[in-house]
Amino acid sequence: MSQVQPDALGELASVWWLLAAVGVCLPVCIYVFVHIGRWWVTSLPLPLPLDRAYPAVPYPAWVGLVLFVGLQALAVAAALAFLAAGEVGLFPAPAAGAPDMVHPTAVILAQIVPLVAGLVLLRAFGRGAHETVNVRWGSVAAGLRLGVLSFAAILPICVGALVVSVAALQLVKGPIETHPLLQTVQTSREPWVLALATFEAVVLAPLWEEFVYRGVLLTALLRGGGPIAALVVSSALFAVVHVPTEPQALLPIFFLGMALGYAAYRTRSLVAPIIAHALFNGLMVLGTILGSGG
């Protein structure tokens, strides 16, 4: 179980690096949300993707949902298989970093195995099927621009939601826990551990999570309903999955998921959400290293 931090709200207020990042991003956040407000009061439908429409998905919506659940199950199975092999002595499998940190190799397998399997399965649906789940370059310039913009716009919202969530959990004496990956960064001074944790957070996690949430799941939901409903449901599932490791992050991750989902919807590509996700995770890891004196 992760360490409980009853004084997390006070610690959050003293994290200068996070406050500095929020200050830099705040003008972008205000600018974006002024435009969102103007759009909202007009009651217009959500703007179409930049290239005007999503392509026809070569399978029903329920197949996409089954694929999403199956890939999540495969991720868990890959991690458990590695840990089970270590338990029976097939190879040494000591945990790295915090004592209760899941073995980093298990975490990596849980992301690489289903990602590769999902891409292979999509090929079975025919040529171009991967593009229907946003696995495409699209406009790289637009992806880069919207990725950075999405990160800057949503960071102050996520930090504000985190402050509110921590305060509410403290009020009801609920659990406030540190993500195992960040525990590892806090407690380990081994360069290879920090490098592995950073690689997992900034590269592997964005690739895998954007593929399965903003690719497979979002596309399936778009076939079953409108874009706003698809964004809300996919973001809610994205947030709920993170609750066991970070209960206080439910609201922040939901808002992050909405920003990432819209970036994917708008560009019909995973480039923008991967960039925004990587920037967000990278800031958390860098801040943890700085905060722990690394």
Backbone as JSON, one array per atom type, in Angstrom:
{
  "sequence": "MSQVQPDALGELASVWWLLAAVGVCLPVCIYVFVHIGRWWVTSLPLPLPLDRAYPAVPYPAWVGLVLFVGLQALAVAAALAFLAAGEVGLFPAPAAGAPDMVHPTAVILAQIVPLVAGLVLLRAFGRGAHETVNVRWGSVAAGLRLGVLSFAAILPICVGALVVSVAALQLVKGPIETHPLLQTVQTSREPWVLALATFEAVVLAPLWEEFVYRGVLLTALLRGGGPIAALVVSSALFAVVHVPTEPQALLPIFFLGMALGYAAYRTRSLVAPIIAHALFNGLMVLGTILGSGG",
  "N": [[0.85, -1.19, 0.0], [0.5, 2.22, -0.73], [2.21, 5.08, 0.67], [0.55, 7.03, 3.11], [-0.31, 10.41, 3.11], [-1.03, 12.71, 5.22], [-0.56, 15.44, 5.35], [-0.67, 16.45, 2.83], [-1.88, 18.6, 1.5], [-0.7, 20.87, 2.54], [1.93, 20.36, 1.72], [1.61, 20.5, -1.0], [1.14, 23.22, -1.4], [3.63, 24.24, -0.96], [5.22, 23.51, -3.01], [7.21, 24.78, -5.14], [7.99, 24.5, -7.8], [5.76, 23.46, -9.1], [3.85, 25.43, -8.74], [5.11, 27.46, -10.16], [5.02, 26.43, -12.76], [2.27, 26.36, -13.15], [1.74, 29.1, -13.06], [3.02, 29.96, -15.4], [1.49, 28.64, -17.31], [-1.07, 29.6, -16.9], [-2.08, 31.97, -18.32], [-2.52, 30.85, -20.89], [-4.4, 28.93, -20.25], [-6.57, 30.54, -19.39], [-7.11, 31.92, -21.77], [-7.88, 29.8, -23.5], [-10.14, 28.78, -22.16], [-11.85, 30.96, -22.18], [-12.56, 31.01, -24.86], [-13.81, 28.52, -24.97], [-15.98, 29.06, -23.33], [-17.33, 30.99, -24.88], [-18.03, 29.4, -27.06], [-19.73, 27.6, -25.74], [-21.96, 29.13, -24.89], [-23.13, 29.65, -27.28], [-24.38, 27.36, -27.97], [-23.6, 25.64, -29.98], [-22.78, 22.63, -31.86], [-20.1, 20.33, -31.02], [-17.02, 21.23, -32.48], [-16.09, 19.9, -35.66], [-13.57, 17.37, -36.48], [-10.27, 18.44, -37.62], [-9.82, 17.58, -40.23], [-12.35, 17.3, -41.06], [-14.03, 14.96, -40.75], [-14.56, 11.78, -39.11], [-13.16, 8.66, -40.19], [-14.87, 5.8, -41.62], [-15.41, 3.26, -39.31], [-14.19, -0.02, -39.36], [-15.57, -1.95, -37.88], [-18.16, -2.93, -35.55], [-19.38, -0.85, -32.79], [-19.46, -2.31, -30.39], [-17.48, -4.2, -30.7], [-15.17, -2.67, -30.53], [-15.34, -1.91, -27.84], [-15.11, -4.41, -26.59], [-12.54, -5.02, -27.42], [-11.14, -3.02, -26.06], [-11.57, -3.74, -23.33], [-10.42, -6.29, -23.41], [-7.72, -5.73, -23.99], [-6.99, -4.31, -21.72], [-7.24, -6.36, -19.82], [-5.25, -8.04, -20.78], [-3.01, -6.51, -20.23], [-2.91, -6.57, -17.41], [-2.59, -9.33, -17.09], [-0.08, -9.75, -18.27], [1.65, -8.43, -16.52], [1.15, -9.86, -14.13], [1.98, -12.43, -14.89], [4.73, -12.1, -15.24], [5.49, -11.44, -12.6], [4.69, -13.77, -11.27], [6.39, -15.64, -12.44], [8.8, -14.77, -11.38], [8.33, -15.33, -8.68], [8.42, -18.13, -8.55], [11.02, -18.57, -8.98], [12.22, -18.42, -11.52], [13.72, -16.34, -12.4], [15.61, -13.72, -10.84], [13.66, -11.29, -9.22], [13.67, -8.68, -7.84], [12.03, -5.89, -6.33], [12.31, -2.51, -7.39], [13.33, 0.6, -6.02], [10.78, 2.06, -4.06], [9.62, -0.12, -1.43], [7.06, -1.26, -1.92], [6.68, -0.9, -4.59], [5.55, -1.9, -7.73], [7.27, -4.28, -9.68], [9.47, -2.81, -11.99], [9.88, -3.95, -14.52], [7.61, -5.5, -14.83], [5.68, -3.51, -15.01], [6.45, -2.29, -17.41], [6.09, -4.43, -19.23], [3.35, -4.69, -18.98], [2.47, -2.59, -20.44], [3.73, -2.58, -22.95], [3.17, -5.15, -24.08], [0.21, -5.39, -24.43], [-0.1, -3.14, -26.09], [1.34, -3.75, -28.45], [-0.02, -6.08, -29.14], [-2.59, -5.06, -29.59], [-2.19, -3.42, -31.83], [-1.47, -5.35, -33.69], [-3.81, -6.89, -33.79], [-5.59, -5.03, -34.87], [-4.77, -4.91, -37.51], [-5.93, -7.14, -38.51], [-8.46, -6.36, -39.14], [-8.29, -5.18, -41.54], [-6.67, -3.18, -44.09], [-5.62, 0.0, -43.1], [-7.18, 0.08, -40.82], [-6.04, 0.76, -38.39], [-5.87, 3.51, -38.53], [-8.4, 4.37, -37.98], [-8.58, 4.34, -35.27], [-7.15, 6.47, -34.51], [-4.42, 6.05, -34.82], [-2.3, 7.45, -36.46], [-0.31, 9.81, -38.29], [-1.33, 12.26, -39.21], [-1.61, 15.79, -39.34], [1.43, 16.76, -38.44], [2.44, 19.18, -37.5], [0.11, 20.42, -36.53], [-0.5, 18.59, -34.56], [1.69, 18.81, -32.78], [1.39, 21.48, -32.01], [-1.22, 21.55, -30.86], [-0.87, 19.65, -28.88], [0.99, 20.8, -27.05], [-0.49, 23.09, -26.41], [-2.79, 21.95, -25.25], [-1.7, 20.75, -22.95], [-0.74, 23.05, -21.59], [-3.13, 24.43, -21.21], [-4.68, 22.78, -19.58], [-3.23, 22.18, -17.29], [-3.32, 24.13, -15.04], [-6.04, 23.74, -14.34], [-6.05, 21.04, -13.57], [-4.31, 21.1, -11.36], [-5.71, 22.83, -9.65], [-8.02, 21.24, -9.27], [-6.85, 19.11, -7.96], [-6.04, 20.27, -5.53], [-8.56, 20.85, -4.41], [-9.59, 18.24, -4.24], [-7.78, 16.96, -2.49], [-8.21, 18.49, -0.17], [-10.91, 17.86, 0.33], [-10.74, 15.1, 0.8], [-9.13, 15.08, 3.06], [-10.89, 16.27, 4.81], [-12.88, 14.35, 5.16], [-11.37, 12.36, 6.1], [-10.27, 10.6, 4.26], [-8.31, 8.35, 2.11], [-5.08, 9.45, 1.07], [-2.79, 9.05, -1.26], [0.49, 8.29, -2.54], [1.53, 7.94, -5.88], [2.87, 4.81, -6.93], [5.02, 4.92, -8.76], [6.0, 7.53, -8.41], [6.71, 7.29, -5.77], [8.91, 5.63, -6.02], [10.67, 7.34, -7.36], [10.99, 9.24, -5.36], [12.29, 7.81, -3.31], [14.51, 6.48, -4.28], [17.91, 6.76, -5.24], [19.3, 5.7, -7.24], [20.68, 5.98, -10.41], [19.81, 4.44, -12.66], [17.33, 3.58, -11.91], [15.86, 5.96, -11.68], [16.05, 6.77, -14.33], [14.66, 4.7, -15.61], [12.13, 4.96, -14.45], [11.45, 7.51, -15.37], [11.43, 7.06, -18.16], [9.35, 5.22, -18.33], [7.2, 6.79, -17.45], [7.15, 9.03, -19.17], [7.33, 8.12, -21.77], [6.42, 5.33, -22.28], [3.93, 5.09, -20.81], [2.31, 7.28, -21.86], [2.16, 6.41, -24.58], [0.88, 3.85, -24.44], [-1.5, 4.35, -22.89], [-2.75, 6.39, -24.32], [-3.23, 5.11, -26.73], [-5.06, 3.08, -25.97], [-7.15, 4.42, -24.6], [-7.73, 7.0, -25.84], [-7.67, 6.14, -28.39], [-8.72, 3.33, -29.05], [-10.97, 3.07, -27.2], [-12.27, 5.66, -27.23], [-12.93, 5.89, -29.96], [-14.7, 3.74, -30.27], [-16.79, 4.59, -28.62], [-17.55, 6.91, -29.91], [-18.85, 5.89, -32.11], [-21.1, 4.97, -30.94], [-22.43, 7.14, -29.9], [-22.65, 10.76, -29.42], [-19.86, 13.15, -29.77], [-19.33, 14.59, -27.36], [-20.45, 13.02, -25.3], [-18.89, 10.74, -25.7], [-16.33, 11.72, -25.06], [-16.68, 12.38, -22.34], [-17.36, 9.89, -21.11], [-15.14, 8.23, -21.77], [-13.11, 9.67, -20.52], [-13.94, 9.54, -17.86], [-13.69, 6.78, -17.31], [-10.95, 6.55, -17.66], [-10.07, 8.07, -15.49], [-11.15, 6.67, -13.29], [-9.76, 4.26, -13.35], [-7.32, 5.03, -12.33], [-7.76, 5.48, -9.67], [-7.2, 3.48, -7.58], [-4.41, 3.77, -7.14], [-4.05, 6.5, -6.77], [-6.2, 8.07, -5.1], [-6.9, 10.76, -4.71], [-6.56, 11.86, -7.17], [-8.69, 11.63, -8.87], [-10.51, 13.64, -9.93], [-8.61, 15.51, -11.15], [-7.42, 13.8, -13.1], [-9.6, 13.14, -14.62], [-10.24, 15.62, -15.83], [-7.86, 15.99, -17.21], [-8.06, 13.83, -18.96], [-10.24, 14.68, -20.51], [-9.12, 16.85, -21.9], [-7.06, 15.56, -23.3], [-8.59, 13.78, -24.78], [-10.11, 15.5, -26.39], [-8.07, 16.64, -27.91], [-7.24, 14.42, -29.37], [-9.61, 13.83, -30.75], [-9.97, 16.17, -32.24], [-7.75, 16.27, -33.96], [-7.69, 13.76, -35.06], [-5.64, 12.02, -34.49], [-3.07, 10.5, -32.51], [-0.89, 11.96, -31.85], [-0.98, 14.59, -30.7], [-2.34, 14.17, -28.09], [-0.48, 12.35, -26.97], [1.84, 13.9, -26.76], [0.94, 15.95, -24.99], [0.3, 14.37, -22.76], [2.79, 13.24, -22.17], [4.23, 15.55, -21.48], [2.81, 16.32, -19.19], [3.16, 14.09, -17.43], [5.94, 14.11, -17.36], [6.45, 16.55, -16.06], [5.44, 15.96, -13.53], [7.2, 13.92, -12.66], [9.71, 15.23, -12.82], [9.24, 17.3, -10.99], [8.9, 15.8, -8.66], [11.45, 14.72, -8.35], [12.94, 17.08, -7.96], [11.65, 18.04, -5.68], [12.33, 16.12, -3.83], [14.92, 16.49, -3.46], [16.54, 15.45, -5.4]],
  "CA": [[0.0, 0.0, 0.0], [1.29, 3.45, -0.81], [2.27, 5.87, 1.89], [-0.49, 8.02, 3.3], [0.26, 11.73, 3.37], [-2.08, 13.54, 5.78], [-0.28, 16.86, 5.19], [-0.43, 16.63, 1.4], [-2.33, 19.91, 1.05], [0.36, 21.81, 2.89], [3.08, 20.1, 0.88], [1.3, 20.98, -2.34], [1.26, 24.67, -1.41], [5.04, 24.62, -0.86], [5.95, 22.99, -4.18], [7.42, 25.98, -5.96], [8.09, 24.16, -9.22], [4.42, 23.26, -9.64], [3.23, 26.75, -8.79], [5.72, 28.2, -11.25], [4.47, 25.89, -14.01], [0.88, 26.83, -13.24], [1.79, 30.52, -13.39], [3.37, 30.09, -16.81], [0.4, 28.1, -18.14], [-2.36, 30.21, -16.58], [-2.63, 32.8, -19.42], [-3.03, 29.97, -21.94], [-5.62, 28.32, -19.71], [-7.64, 31.55, -19.44], [-7.42, 32.17, -23.18], [-8.61, 28.65, -24.04], [-11.46, 28.63, -21.55], [-12.7, 32.05, -22.68], [-13.08, 30.54, -26.14], [-14.76, 27.44, -24.67], [-17.2, 29.71, -22.83], [-18.04, 31.6, -26.01], [-18.64, 28.31, -27.81], [-20.78, 26.99, -24.93], [-23.16, 29.95, -24.87], [-23.76, 29.64, -28.6], [-25.07, 26.07, -28.1], [-23.19, 24.97, -31.21], [-22.21, 21.3, -31.64], [-18.65, 20.29, -30.9], [-16.41, 21.38, -33.81], [-15.63, 18.68, -36.32], [-12.11, 17.25, -36.6], [-9.65, 19.37, -38.56], [-10.02, 17.1, -41.6], [-13.8, 17.35, -41.27], [-14.86, 13.82, -40.34], [-13.89, 10.52, -38.78], [-13.38, 7.64, -41.22], [-15.75, 4.69, -41.24], [-14.73, 2.23, -38.52], [-14.53, -1.3, -39.99], [-16.14, -2.93, -36.95], [-19.2, -2.3, -34.72], [-18.93, -0.22, -31.55], [-19.27, -3.3, -29.32], [-16.19, -4.86, -30.91], [-14.18, -1.77, -29.97], [-15.41, -2.0, -26.38], [-14.53, -5.7, -26.21], [-11.09, -4.89, -27.61], [-10.63, -2.2, -24.96], [-11.55, -4.57, -22.11], [-9.45, -7.36, -23.6], [-6.36, -5.21, -23.88], [-6.75, -4.02, -20.3], [-7.03, -7.65, -19.16], [-3.94, -8.53, -21.2], [-2.01, -5.73, -19.5], [-2.83, -7.14, -16.07], [-2.06, -10.7, -17.21], [1.35, -9.68, -18.57], [2.34, -8.07, -15.28], [1.04, -10.97, -13.18], [2.79, -13.55, -15.38], [6.12, -11.8, -14.91], [5.68, -11.54, -11.15], [4.55, -15.18, -10.91], [7.62, -16.31, -12.85], [9.8, -14.42, -10.4], [8.02, -15.99, -7.42], [8.83, -19.54, -8.61], [12.47, -18.62, -9.1], [12.73, -18.49, -12.89], [14.72, -15.29, -12.48], [15.47, -12.8, -9.7], [12.75, -10.19, -9.52], [13.52, -7.74, -6.72], [11.41, -4.61, -6.66], [13.25, -1.39, -7.38], [12.76, 1.82, -5.46], [9.98, 1.86, -2.85], [9.39, -1.55, -1.2], [5.8, -1.76, -2.47], [6.6, -0.56, -6.0], [5.48, -3.02, -8.64], [8.54, -4.43, -10.39], [9.41, -1.97, -13.18], [9.76, -4.77, -15.72], [6.2, -5.88, -14.94], [4.96, -2.33, -15.49], [6.78, -2.12, -18.82], [5.41, -5.48, -19.98], [1.91, -4.42, -18.94], [2.17, -1.55, -21.41], [4.21, -2.94, -24.28], [2.51, -6.36, -24.61], [-1.11, -5.1, -25.01], [0.02, -2.16, -27.17], [1.72, -4.49, -29.66], [-1.12, -6.99, -29.47], [-3.69, -4.28, -30.13], [-1.84, -3.0, -33.19], [-1.52, -6.54, -34.54], [-5.22, -7.25, -33.97], [-6.23, -4.07, -35.76], [-4.44, -5.26, -38.88], [-6.84, -8.18, -38.95], [-9.69, -5.74, -39.63], [-8.07, -4.68, -42.89], [-5.73, -2.08, -44.27], [-6.1, 1.31, -42.65], [-8.01, 0.01, -39.61], [-5.37, 1.45, -37.29], [-6.14, 4.94, -38.63], [-9.72, 4.66, -37.41], [-8.42, 4.53, -33.82], [-6.25, 7.62, -34.37], [-3.01, 5.7, -34.97], [-1.9, 8.08, -37.71], [0.43, 11.04, -38.05], [-2.13, 13.45, -39.48], [-0.75, 16.97, -39.46], [2.37, 16.75, -37.32], [2.51, 20.54, -36.96], [-1.1, 20.63, -35.72], [-0.39, 17.73, -33.38], [2.63, 19.43, -31.85], [0.81, 22.73, -31.49], [-2.35, 21.26, -29.98], [-0.36, 18.92, -27.73], [1.53, 21.77, -26.09], [-1.6, 23.94, -25.99], [-3.64, 21.16, -24.35], [-1.0, 20.64, -21.68], [-0.72, 24.35, -20.91], [-4.49, 24.84, -20.85], [-5.33, 21.93, -18.58], [-2.44, 22.04, -16.07], [-3.89, 24.86, -13.89], [-7.29, 23.11, -13.94], [-5.73, 19.81, -12.85], [-3.75, 21.44, -10.05], [-6.82, 23.31, -8.83], [-8.86, 20.1, -8.9], [-6.1, 18.32, -6.97], [-6.13, 20.97, -4.24], [-9.92, 20.63, -3.91], [-9.74, 16.82, -3.91], [-7.01, 16.68, -1.27], [-8.91, 19.13, 0.95], [-12.12, 17.1, 0.6], [-10.36, 13.81, 1.4], [-8.68, 15.34, 4.43], [-12.06, 16.6, 5.61], [-13.6, 13.11, 5.48], [-10.34, 11.41, 6.52], [-10.09, 9.59, 3.21], [-6.9, 8.04, 1.79], [-4.31, 10.28, 0.15], [-1.67, 8.16, -1.51], [1.47, 8.66, -3.55], [1.63, 6.95, -6.94], [4.07, 3.99, -6.74], [6.13, 5.4, -9.59], [6.57, 8.7, -7.76], [7.39, 6.8, -4.56], [10.22, 5.15, -6.44], [11.5, 8.52, -7.64], [11.28, 9.89, -4.08], [13.09, 7.02, -2.38], [15.7, 5.89, -4.91], [18.91, 7.64, -5.82], [19.98, 4.96, -8.28], [20.41, 6.63, -11.7], [19.07, 3.59, -13.59], [15.94, 3.54, -11.45], [15.27, 7.23, -12.08], [15.94, 6.76, -15.79], [13.6, 3.76, -15.98], [10.87, 5.56, -14.04], [11.16, 8.61, -16.29], [11.09, 6.47, -19.45], [8.01, 4.62, -18.23], [6.19, 7.83, -17.28], [7.14, 10.02, -20.24], [7.27, 7.46, -23.08], [5.56, 4.15, -22.37], [2.57, 5.34, -20.33], [1.54, 8.02, -22.86], [1.91, 5.6, -25.77], [-0.11, 2.81, -24.16], [-2.78, 4.88, -22.43], [-3.41, 7.13, -25.41], [-3.72, 4.12, -27.7], [-6.23, 2.32, -25.52], [-8.25, 5.3, -24.17], [-8.09, 7.98, -26.86], [-7.75, 5.44, -29.66], [-9.71, 2.25, -29.11], [-12.2, 3.35, -26.45], [-12.94, 6.86, -27.72], [-13.5, 5.61, -31.26], [-15.87, 2.89, -30.08], [-17.87, 5.4, -28.04], [-18.0, 7.84, -30.94], [-19.79, 5.18, -32.97], [-22.33, 4.71, -30.2], [-23.05, 8.39, -29.43], [-22.02, 12.0, -29.85], [-18.48, 13.35, -29.3], [-19.24, 15.04, -25.97], [-20.67, 11.84, -24.47], [-17.72, 9.87, -25.84], [-15.23, 12.32, -24.3], [-16.96, 12.29, -20.9], [-17.29, 8.5, -20.66], [-13.76, 7.74, -21.86], [-12.32, 10.36, -19.49], [-14.35, 9.01, -16.56], [-13.05, 5.47, -17.15], [-9.52, 6.83, -17.51], [-9.86, 8.54, -14.12], [-11.49, 5.62, -12.32], [-8.68, 3.26, -13.34], [-6.19, 5.54, -11.54], [-8.16, 5.68, -8.27], [-6.5, 2.64, -6.61], [-3.07, 4.26, -6.82], [-4.11, 7.92, -6.39], [-7.61, 8.45, -4.93], [-7.07, 12.21, -4.8], [-6.36, 12.3, -8.56], [-9.87, 11.3, -9.68], [-10.94, 14.82, -10.69], [-7.57, 16.0, -12.06], [-7.2, 12.91, -14.25], [-10.78, 13.26, -15.48], [-10.07, 16.82, -16.64], [-6.76, 15.71, -18.13], [-8.6, 12.95, -20.0], [-11.07, 15.48, -21.41], [-8.22, 17.61, -22.77], [-6.39, 14.62, -24.2], [-9.59, 13.24, -25.69], [-10.45, 16.5, -27.4], [-6.92, 16.76, -28.81], [-7.29, 13.28, -30.28], [-10.78, 14.0, -31.6], [-9.8, 17.31, -33.14], [-6.71, 16.01, -34.96], [-7.79, 12.37, -35.51], [-4.29, 11.48, -34.35], [-2.62, 10.4, -31.12], [0.31, 12.76, -31.66], [-1.23, 15.68, -29.74], [-2.51, 13.7, -26.72], [0.76, 11.75, -26.47], [2.73, 15.01, -26.37], [0.4, 16.58, -23.78], [0.41, 13.38, -21.69], [4.2, 13.14, -21.83], [4.6, 16.77, -20.77], [2.18, 16.28, -17.87], [3.87, 13.1, -16.61], [7.32, 14.57, -17.17], [6.45, 17.59, -15.04], [5.25, 15.32, -12.23], [8.43, 13.22, -12.3], [10.74, 16.24, -12.56], [8.91, 17.97, -9.74], [9.16, 14.88, -7.55], [12.92, 14.66, -8.18], [13.37, 18.35, -7.37], [11.09, 18.15, -4.34], [12.96, 15.17, -2.91], [16.35, 16.82, -3.37], [17.31, 14.63, -6.34]],
  "C": [[0.88, 1.23, 0.0], [1.22, 4.23, 0.49], [1.16, 6.89, 1.95], [0.16, 9.34, 3.68], [-0.81, 12.66, 3.91], [-1.84, 15.03, 5.59], [-0.07, 17.21, 3.72], [-0.83, 18.02, 0.92], [-1.27, 20.97, 1.36], [1.59, 21.63, 2.04], [2.85, 20.65, -0.52], [1.52, 22.48, -2.44], [2.72, 25.11, -1.42], [5.86, 24.14, -2.06], [6.1, 24.12, -5.19], [7.43, 25.67, -7.44], [6.71, 24.02, -9.86], [3.7, 24.6, -9.77], [3.81, 27.6, -9.92], [5.18, 27.74, -12.6], [3.04, 26.36, -14.23], [0.85, 28.3, -13.65], [2.1, 30.76, -14.86], [2.2, 29.69, -17.71], [-0.92, 28.84, -17.96], [-2.9, 31.12, -17.7], [-3.2, 31.96, -20.56], [-4.34, 29.34, -21.51], [-6.79, 29.3, -19.81], [-8.08, 31.79, -20.87], [-8.28, 31.05, -23.76], [-10.02, 28.58, -23.46], [-12.39, 29.8, -21.85], [-13.34, 31.63, -24.0], [-14.08, 29.4, -25.94], [-16.08, 28.03, -24.18], [-18.01, 30.34, -23.94], [-18.73, 30.53, -26.85], [-19.85, 27.74, -27.06], [-22.07, 27.8, -25.0], [-23.86, 30.01, -26.22], [-24.57, 28.38, -28.85], [-24.76, 25.37, -29.43], [-22.68, 23.57, -30.91], [-20.69, 21.37, -31.57], [-18.03, 20.38, -32.3], [-15.94, 20.04, -34.37], [-14.12, 18.58, -36.27], [-11.56, 18.16, -37.69], [-9.8, 18.91, -40.01], [-11.47, 16.71, -41.84], [-14.6, 16.14, -40.81], [-13.98, 12.65, -39.94], [-14.13, 9.52, -39.9], [-14.33, 6.57, -40.71], [-14.94, 3.63, -40.5], [-15.15, 0.86, -39.04], [-15.05, -2.36, -39.03], [-17.17, -2.2, -36.09], [-18.61, -1.72, -33.42], [-18.64, -1.26, -30.47], [-17.95, -4.05, -29.47], [-15.06, -3.99, -30.34], [-14.17, -1.83, -28.44], [-14.82, -3.31, -25.88], [-13.01, -5.66, -26.35], [-10.47, -4.08, -26.48], [-10.51, -3.02, -23.67], [-10.5, -5.67, -22.23], [-8.02, -6.9, -23.46], [-6.01, -4.83, -22.45], [-6.47, -5.3, -19.53], [-5.66, -8.22, -19.51], [-2.82, -7.8, -20.48], [-1.81, -6.29, -18.09], [-2.2, -8.53, -16.11], [-0.56, -10.69, -17.46], [2.15, -9.37, -17.31], [2.32, -9.22, -14.28], [1.89, -12.15, -13.59], [4.26, -13.33, -15.05], [6.38, -11.97, -13.42], [5.59, -12.98, -10.68], [5.81, -15.96, -11.28], [8.75, -16.0, -11.88], [9.6, -15.14, -9.07], [8.47, -17.44, -7.42], [10.31, -19.69, -8.92], [13.01, -18.74, -10.51], [13.8, -17.43, -13.13], [14.56, -14.4, -11.26], [14.59, -11.62, -10.08], [12.56, -9.27, -8.33], [12.86, -6.46, -7.18], [12.46, -3.51, -6.58], [12.57, -0.16, -6.79], [11.99, 1.52, -4.18], [9.67, 0.38, -2.68], [8.11, -2.08, -1.84], [5.61, -1.35, -3.93], [6.5, -1.82, -6.82], [6.78, -3.08, -9.43], [8.48, -3.65, -11.7], [9.28, -2.77, -14.47], [8.31, -5.2, -15.92], [5.37, -4.72, -15.47], [5.19, -2.13, -16.97], [6.08, -3.17, -19.67], [3.91, -5.22, -20.06], [1.51, -3.34, -19.93], [2.58, -1.94, -22.83], [3.42, -4.1, -24.88], [1.12, -6.04, -25.18], [-1.06, -4.08, -26.14], [0.35, -2.86, -28.49], [0.59, -5.4, -30.1], [-2.28, -6.24, -30.1], [-3.42, -3.84, -31.55], [-1.9, -4.17, -34.16], [-2.97, -6.93, -34.82], [-5.93, -6.31, -34.94], [-5.94, -4.37, -37.23], [-5.37, -6.33, -39.43], [-8.15, -7.61, -39.49], [-9.51, -5.14, -41.02], [-7.13, -3.5, -42.91], [-6.36, -0.74, -43.86], [-6.94, 1.28, -41.39], [-7.37, 0.76, -38.45], [-5.65, 2.96, -37.33], [-7.48, 5.31, -38.01], [-9.66, 4.81, -35.89], [-7.32, 5.56, -33.56], [-4.77, 7.28, -34.42], [-2.57, 6.17, -36.36], [-1.16, 9.37, -37.37], [-0.46, 12.27, -38.2], [-1.2, 14.62, -39.77], [0.15, 17.04, -38.23], [2.45, 18.13, -36.66], [1.31, 20.83, -36.07], [-1.04, 19.79, -34.45], [0.54, 18.32, -32.34], [2.02, 20.66, -31.19], [-0.31, 22.44, -30.49], [-1.92, 20.47, -28.75], [0.15, 19.84, -26.65], [0.41, 22.66, -25.54], [-2.5, 23.22, -25.0], [-3.0, 21.02, -22.97], [-1.05, 21.95, -20.9], [-2.1, 24.76, -20.43], [-5.04, 24.06, -19.68], [-4.53, 21.84, -17.28], [-3.01, 22.84, -14.9], [-5.21, 24.25, -13.41], [-7.02, 21.85, -13.12], [-5.18, 20.1, -11.46], [-4.84, 21.97, -9.12], [-7.72, 22.19, -8.37], [-8.17, 19.23, -7.87], [-6.17, 18.95, -5.59], [-7.51, 20.73, -3.61], [-10.1, 19.18, -3.46], [-9.01, 16.47, -2.62], [-7.71, 17.26, -0.04], [-10.15, 18.34, 1.32], [-11.79, 15.77, 1.27], [-9.85, 14.0, 2.82], [-9.87, 15.61, 5.35], [-12.8, 15.33, 6.05], [-12.64, 12.0, 5.92], [-10.2, 10.26, 5.53], [-8.62, 9.39, 2.89], [-6.3, 9.03, 0.79], [-2.99, 9.54, -0.07], [-0.77, 8.69, -2.62], [1.53, 7.56, -4.6], [2.92, 6.15, -6.75], [5.27, 4.46, -7.56], [6.81, 6.61, -8.94], [7.22, 8.34, -6.43], [8.79, 6.34, -4.9], [11.16, 6.31, -6.69], [11.9, 9.21, -6.33], [12.33, 9.15, -3.27], [14.38, 6.48, -2.98], [16.62, 6.96, -5.45], [19.7, 6.93, -6.91], [19.65, 5.59, -9.64], [19.57, 5.77, -12.64], [17.6, 3.51, -13.21], [15.22, 4.82, -11.88], [15.07, 7.28, -13.6], [14.79, 5.87, -16.24], [12.23, 4.35, -15.63], [10.47, 6.69, -14.98], [10.75, 8.09, -17.65], [9.67, 5.89, -19.42], [6.93, 5.7, -18.19], [6.04, 8.7, -18.52], [6.96, 9.38, -21.62], [6.22, 6.35, -23.1], [4.12, 4.43, -21.95], [1.76, 6.18, -21.33], [1.21, 7.2, -24.11], [0.78, 4.6, -25.53], [-1.46, 3.4, -23.8], [-3.49, 5.68, -23.51], [-3.96, 6.17, -26.46], [-5.03, 3.5, -27.23], [-7.41, 3.21, -25.14], [-8.68, 6.27, -25.27], [-8.11, 7.38, -28.26], [-8.9, 4.47, -29.69], [-11.02, 2.64, -28.45], [-12.95, 4.55, -27.02], [-13.61, 6.61, -29.07], [-14.75, 4.75, -31.15], [-17.05, 3.7, -29.55], [-18.41, 6.42, -29.04], [-19.0, 7.18, -31.89], [-21.13, 4.96, -32.27], [-23.05, 5.96, -29.73], [-22.31, 9.59, -29.95], [-20.64, 12.17, -29.26], [-18.39, 13.78, -27.84], [-19.44, 13.86, -25.02], [-19.47, 10.91, -24.52], [-16.54, 10.4, -25.03], [-15.44, 12.15, -22.8], [-16.79, 10.86, -20.4], [-15.86, 7.98, -20.69], [-12.88, 8.39, -20.8], [-12.66, 9.85, -18.1], [-13.7, 7.65, -16.3], [-11.55, 5.63, -16.93], [-9.21, 7.26, -16.08], [-10.09, 7.44, -13.1], [-10.37, 4.58, -12.22], [-7.51, 3.72, -12.46], [-6.53, 5.69, -10.05], [-7.41, 4.78, -7.29], [-5.12, 3.14, -6.22], [-3.06, 5.7, -6.34], [-5.56, 8.35, -6.23], [-7.85, 9.94, -5.11], [-6.97, 12.72, -6.24], [-7.58, 12.04, -9.44], [-10.29, 12.49, -10.55], [-9.85, 15.35, -11.62], [-7.39, 15.12, -13.29], [-8.41, 12.92, -15.17], [-10.63, 14.48, -16.4], [-8.93, 16.65, -17.64], [-7.26, 14.84, -19.28], [-9.47, 13.7, -20.99], [-10.19, 16.26, -22.4], [-7.54, 16.7, -23.77], [-7.37, 14.06, -25.22], [-9.96, 14.24, -26.77], [-9.32, 16.68, -28.4], [-6.91, 15.63, -29.83], [-8.46, 13.42, -31.25], [-10.56, 15.08, -32.65], [-8.82, 17.01, -34.28], [-6.84, 14.64, -35.6], [-6.41, 11.71, -35.51], [-3.95, 11.43, -32.87], [-1.4, 11.25, -30.84], [0.09, 13.82, -30.58], [-1.46, 15.16, -28.32], [-1.27, 13.03, -26.14], [1.71, 12.84, -25.99], [2.24, 15.66, -25.08], [0.55, 15.65, -22.58], [1.86, 13.28, -21.22], [4.68, 14.37, -21.06], [4.05, 16.77, -19.34], [2.93, 15.32, -16.95], [5.3, 13.54, -16.34], [7.42, 15.65, -16.11], [6.3, 16.98, -13.66], [6.53, 14.62, -11.75], [9.53, 14.22, -11.97], [10.48, 16.95, -11.24], [9.17, 17.1, -8.53], [10.66, 14.77, -7.27], [13.42, 15.93, -7.49], [12.9, 18.47, -5.92], [11.75, 17.24, -3.33], [14.48, 15.4, -2.82], [17.2, 16.02, -4.31], [18.08, 15.48, -7.32]]
}
